[in-house]
């Protein structure tokens, strides 16, 4: 696979700050000019992950790109199960009132009260294609929700004999919170495809007021190359206006043959995106076996899939014609091998857990836990696994207005959890 070996010469984390998510060659060039003092630190830090890698022959492009040291939380917290009996919940979105919007993959949108009362399905959703990984997916509040009561959601939409694809719709929540009005599909990904995998589909409004939409490449080898093709939305992050139009300053808007909504290229199946406190968007891509990755997203950049990736096919075969790093493509800030199957992400900014401020929380479907990443100067410096004893697939995590974290689990009898400071702490 023409994989490149680990550069073990002088690497200092502080010296790599400016190189976050640059090409592999740029990072190596900068690393050659740093001091050697941090190598011993890296060697002496016991990594959290000790299982055998899926692809032992692959090596990280730079120190700290995988297997960060294990860290232990100093925050005392307790977990309350607010609701049970949810049907494969896919997203949780806290409302300003403290109640929570929940999507369930089979096609239900409902509100769970702050005290755990589960409401009836909200009426007014358009037709949804429910099969495999398809269904009702993410939900997000309008930046002006307090005044316009508008919500946005993503879903797999049937497209007749052409198959199906991810779409984004918006609607106004009624005063009694039982129905939606003025429902409109504002964006439809192209092309439609007759499959039921890799819809991507996280929604995140940025500080610029634009809506960022992650889209998977639909998995199958025949359509997978479209992640690198500019006339396809597959395997991209999009940036659109609240009405679904391409953001006017998008990086490819004047490029002939490129779809104007495209913001970044070369992603596999991003089900986790989050803005940090500085307004920077990050994604956690569900990679192949041994290739989940954390990326710091920048408009116009190419994140490699399926040409540049860690990991291997789930069959155990190499990803065809791929390498782990290549000039002109952005290296991941961090990757997991073995994978965690990431879904849902939240940078913590609240007052309830001061020790967690700036940390990134990521749901883990495969490993059935909540991952906490300690990030300093654009690098992952520590990792912790939480809630492992509950053995449930964590699908989404969001911070509420009270500073608590809210989690939904992807189970047929799914749950909604509240993570709050321990009483008396």
C-alpha positions in Angstrom: 0.0 0.0 0.0 3.0 2.3 -0.1 2.4 3.3 3.5 4.9 5.7 5.1 6.6 4.8 8.4 6.3 6.8 11.6 8.7 9.7 11.8 10.4 9.2 15.1 12.7 12.2 15.0 12.2 15.3 16.9 8.5 16.0 17.5 7.2 18.7 19.8 3.5 19.1 20.2 3.7 22.8 20.6 5.7 23.1 17.5 3.0 21.3 15.5 0.1 23.6 16.5 0.3 25.5 13.2 0.5 22.3 11.3 -2.8 21.0 12.4 -4.3 19.1 9.5 -1.7 20.2 7.0 -0.5 17.7 4.4 1.7 14.9 5.6 4.8 16.4 3.9 4.3 19.8 5.4 4.0 18.2 8.9 7.1 16.2 8.4 9.1 19.2 7.2 8.0 21.2 10.2 8.7 18.3 12.6 12.4 18.1 11.3 13.0 21.6 12.8 11.5 21.0 16.3 13.3 19.9 19.4 13.7 16.4 20.8 12.6 17.0 24.3 9.1 15.6 23.9 10.0 12.2 22.5 10.6 10.8 26.0 7.3 12.3 27.1 5.5 10.5 24.3 7.3 7.1 25.0 6.6 7.3 28.8 2.8 7.9 28.4 0.9 4.7 28.5 -1.7 4.7 25.8 -5.4 4.1 26.6 -5.7 1.7 23.6 -3.8 -1.5 24.1 -5.7 -3.9 21.8 -3.9 -5.2 18.7 -4.4 -2.9 15.7 -6.5 -4.1 12.8 -3.6 -3.1 10.5 -0.4 -3.5 12.6 1.8 -2.6 9.6 0.4 0.9 9.3 2.2 3.7 11.2 1.0 7.1 12.2 2.2 10.1 10.2 3.3 12.0 13.3 3.6 11.4 17.0 0.3 11.5 18.9 -1.9 10.8 15.9 -3.2 7.7 17.5 -3.3 5.8 20.8 -3.2 8.9 23.1 -2.3 8.4 26.7 -5.1 7.3 29.0 -6.5 10.1 31.3 -8.9 9.9 34.2 -11.7 12.4 34.7 -11.6 14.5 37.8 -15.2 15.5 37.4 -17.7 13.8 39.7 -20.8 13.0 37.8 -24.0 10.9 37.9 -26.1 9.5 35.1 -29.9 9.6 35.2 -31.9 7.6 32.7 -34.5 10.1 31.7 -36.4 7.9 29.2 -36.5 4.3 28.0 -38.4 2.6 25.2 -37.1 4.9 22.4 -36.8 3.2 19.0 -33.2 3.5 17.8 -32.9 7.2 18.6 -30.5 8.9 16.2 -30.2 12.5 17.6 -30.9 14.5 20.7 -31.3 18.3 20.6 -31.8 20.2 23.8 -34.5 23.0 23.7 -34.1 26.3 25.5 -36.8 25.2 28.0 -34.7 22.2 29.1 -36.9 19.7 27.2 -35.3 17.6 24.4 -36.0 16.9 20.8 -35.4 13.3 19.9 -35.3 11.6 16.5 -36.0 7.9 16.1 -34.6 6.2 13.0 -37.9 4.5 12.1 -39.4 8.0 11.4 -40.6 9.5 14.7 -39.7 13.0 16.0 -40.8 13.6 19.6 -40.1 15.7 22.6 -39.0 14.3 26.0 -39.6 16.7 28.8 -36.8 17.7 31.2 -38.4 15.3 33.8 -38.4 12.4 31.3 -42.0 12.4 30.0 -42.0 11.0 26.5 -44.3 12.9 24.1 -46.3 11.6 21.2 -44.7 11.7 17.7 -44.8 15.1 16.1 -47.0 15.2 13.0 -46.0 16.7 9.6 -42.8 15.0 8.6 -42.4 14.2 4.9 -42.1 10.7 3.5 -39.0 8.9 4.8 -37.1 5.9 3.4 -36.6 3.5 6.3 -34.2 0.7 5.6 -30.7 -0.4 6.8 -29.0 2.8 8.0 -31.7 5.0 6.5 -34.5 6.7 8.3 -35.0 9.9 10.3 -31.6 11.1 11.2 -30.3 14.4 12.7 -32.2 17.4 14.0 -31.0 21.0 14.7 -32.6 24.2 16.0 -32.7 27.3 13.9 -30.2 29.9 15.2 -33.3 32.0 15.8 -35.4 29.2 17.3 -36.6 31.3 20.3 -38.4 33.6 17.9 -39.1 31.5 14.8 -39.6 28.1 16.4 -38.0 26.5 13.3 -36.3 23.2 13.3 -34.2 21.4 10.7 -33.9 17.7 10.2 -32.1 15.3 7.9 -33.5 12.0 6.6 -33.1 9.5 3.8 -35.7 10.4 1.2 -37.2 8.0 -1.4 -36.5 9.2 -4.9 -38.7 6.9 -7.0 -37.0 4.4 -9.2 -33.6 6.1 -8.8 -33.3 5.0 -5.2 -32.9 7.3 -2.2 -30.6 9.9 -0.8 -30.1 12.3 2.1 -32.3 15.3 2.3 -32.7 18.2 4.7 -36.0 19.8 5.6 -37.3 22.5 7.9 -40.6 23.3 9.5 -42.1 25.4 12.3 -43.0 23.7 15.5 -46.6 24.4 16.6 -47.3 26.2 19.9 -48.6 22.9 21.4 -45.5 21.2 20.1 -47.5 18.4 18.4 -47.1 19.3 14.8 -45.0 21.0 12.1 -46.2 23.6 9.6 -44.6 25.3 6.6 -42.6 22.1 6.0 -40.2 22.3 3.1 -37.4 20.1 1.8 -34.6 22.7 1.3 -31.9 20.4 0.1 -31.6 17.1 -1.8 -28.3 15.3 -2.2 -27.3 14.1 -5.6 -27.2 11.5 -7.0 -29.9 9.2 -5.7 -28.7 5.6 -5.2 -30.3 2.3 -4.6 -28.7 1.4 -1.3 -29.2 1.7 2.4 -25.9 2.7 3.9 -23.6 5.7 4.7 -26.0 8.6 4.7 -23.7 10.7 6.9 -26.2 13.4 7.9 -25.1 15.5 10.9 -26.3 19.1 10.9 -24.5 22.0 12.6 -25.2 25.7 12.3 -21.9 27.7 12.4 -21.2 31.1 13.9 -21.5 32.4 10.3 -25.2 31.4 10.4 -24.7 28.8 7.7 -25.8 25.2 7.9 -23.1 22.5 7.6 -24.3 19.1 6.4 -22.2 16.0 6.4 -22.9 13.4 3.7 -21.6 9.8 3.4 -20.5 8.2 0.2 -23.1 5.4 0.3 -20.5 2.7 1.1 -20.6 0.4 -2.0 -17.4 0.3 -4.1 -19.2 1.3 -7.3 -20.3 4.7 -5.8 -17.5 5.2 -3.3 -15.2 7.0 -5.8 -17.7 9.9 -5.9 -16.3 11.1 -2.6 -13.5 12.6 -4.9 -15.8 13.7 -7.7 -17.0 17.4 -7.6 -20.2 16.7 -9.6 -21.5 14.6 -6.7 -22.5 15.4 -3.1 -21.4 12.0 -1.9 -18.6 11.9 0.7 -18.7 15.7 1.2 -19.4 18.3 3.9 -21.8 20.9 2.5 -22.3 24.6 3.5 -25.7 26.0 2.8 -27.9 28.9 3.8 -30.8 28.4 6.2 -33.0 28.3 3.0 -30.9 25.6 1.4 -29.0 27.7 -1.1 -25.2 27.3 -1.6 -23.4 29.7 0.7 -22.3 32.5 -1.6 -18.6 32.3 -0.7 -18.2 28.5 -0.8 -14.7 27.4 -2.1 -15.9 25.6 -5.2 -18.8 27.9 -6.2 -17.0 29.2 -9.3 -15.3 25.9 -10.3 -16.7 24.5 -13.5 -18.5 21.2 -13.0 -18.4 21.4 -9.2 -21.6 21.4 -7.1 -21.8 24.8 -5.4 -22.8 23.5 -2.0 -19.6 21.6 -1.5 -17.3 22.8 1.3 -14.9 19.9 1.9 -14.2 16.7 0.0 -13.1 13.1 0.6 -15.0 11.9 3.6 -16.5 8.4 4.2 -19.4 8.5 6.6 -19.4 11.5 9.0 -22.0 11.0 11.7 -20.3 13.4 14.1 -19.6 17.1 13.7 -19.1 19.9 16.3 -18.0 23.4 16.5 -15.4 24.3 19.2 -15.5 27.4 21.4 -13.4 29.3 18.8 -15.9 28.5 16.0 -13.8 25.8 14.3 -15.7 22.9 12.8 -14.4 19.3 13.6 -15.7 16.0 12.2 -15.3 12.4 13.3 -15.4 10.2 10.3 -16.6 6.6 10.5 -13.7 5.0 8.6 -13.0 1.5 7.4 -11.8 -1.2 9.8 -9.0 0.5 11.7 -9.6 3.9 10.2 -12.0 6.1 12.2 -10.6 9.6 12.2 -10.9 13.1 13.8 -10.5 16.0 11.4 -10.3 19.7 11.7 -12.3 20.9 8.8 -11.3 23.8 6.5 -13.2 24.8 3.4 -11.8 23.7 0.1 -9.6 20.9 1.6 -9.6 17.2 0.7 -9.6 14.6 3.5 -8.6 11.7 1.3 -11.2 9.0 1.2 -10.9 6.5 -0.5 -7.4 7.4 -1.8 -5.8 8.3 1.5 -6.9 6.5 4.6 -5.8 4.4 7.5 -7.4 1.0 8.0 -8.6 -1.8 5.7 -11.8 -3.1 4.3 -14.1 -5.0 6.7 -13.3 -8.1 4.7 -9.6 -7.7 5.9 -8.5 -6.8 2.4 -6.6 -3.5 1.8 -8.6 -0.5 0.7 -7.8 -0.5 -3.1 -5.0 1.7 -4.3 -4.8 3.7 -1.0 -2.0 5.1 1.1 -2.1 6.5 4.6 -0.7 9.9 3.8 -0.1 11.9 0.6 0.8 15.4 -0.3 -2.2 17.6 -1.2 -4.5 15.7 1.2 -5.2 16.5 4.8 -4.0 14.1 7.5 -6.4 13.3 10.3 -5.6 15.0 13.6 -6.2 11.6 15.3 -7.3 8.1 14.3 -8.5 4.9 16.0 -7.3 1.4 15.2 -9.3 -0.6 16.3 -12.3 1.6 15.5 -14.9 2.9 17.9 -17.6 3.6 15.2 -18.1 7.3 16.1 -21.5 9.0 16.0 -22.4 12.3 17.7 -20.0 14.8 19.0 -19.9 17.8 21.4 -17.3 20.2 22.6 -18.0 20.9 26.2 -18.3 24.6 27.1 -20.5 24.6 30.1 -20.1 25.6 33.8 -21.4 22.3 35.3 -18.0 20.6 34.6 -15.2 23.1 34.6 -12.6 20.3 34.3 -14.2 19.2 31.0 -14.1 22.6 29.2 -12.6 22.3 25.8 -12.9 18.5 25.8 -14.5 16.7 22.8 -17.1 14.0 23.6 -17.8 11.4 20.9 -20.3 8.6 20.9 -19.0 5.1 20.2 -21.3 2.6 18.6 -19.0 -0.3 18.3 -17.3 0.0 21.7 -20.5 1.0 23.4 -19.3 3.9 25.4 -18.7 7.7 25.5 -15.2 8.8 24.5 -13.7 12.0 26.0 -10.8 13.6 24.1 -8.5 16.0 25.8 -7.4 18.5 23.0 -4.5 21.0 23.5 -3.2 23.2 20.7 -5.1 21.3 18.1 -3.7 17.9 19.1 -5.3 15.0 21.1 -3.3 14.7 24.3 -5.5 12.3 26.2 -8.4 9.9 25.9 -10.9 8.5 28.3 -13.7 6.0 27.9 -16.9 6.6 30.0 -20.1 4.7 30.6 -18.6 1.5 29.3 -20.4 -0.5 32.0 -23.7 0.3 30.5 -22.9 -1.6 27.3 -25.1 0.5 25.0 -24.4 2.0 21.5 -23.9 5.7 22.1 -25.4 7.4 19.0 -25.4 11.1 20.0 -24.3 13.5 22.7 -25.3 17.1 23.2 -24.8 19.8 25.9 -27.9 21.3 27.4 -28.5 24.9 28.5 -28.0 23.6 32.1 -24.4 22.4 31.3 -25.4 18.7 31.5 -24.6 16.3 28.7 -27.5 14.4 27.1 -26.9 11.1 25.4 -29.1 8.8 23.3 -28.4 5.1 22.7 -29.0 3.3 19.5 -31.0 0.3 20.7 -34.4 -1.1 19.8 -35.2 -0.1 23.4 -33.1 3.0 23.4 -32.5 5.3 26.3 -31.9 9.0 27.0 -29.3 9.8 29.6 -28.5 12.9 31.5 -24.9 13.3 32.8 -24.9 15.9 35.6 -22.6 16.8 38.5 -22.8 14.4 41.3 -25.0 15.6 44.2 -22.9 17.3 46.8 -19.9 17.6 44.6 
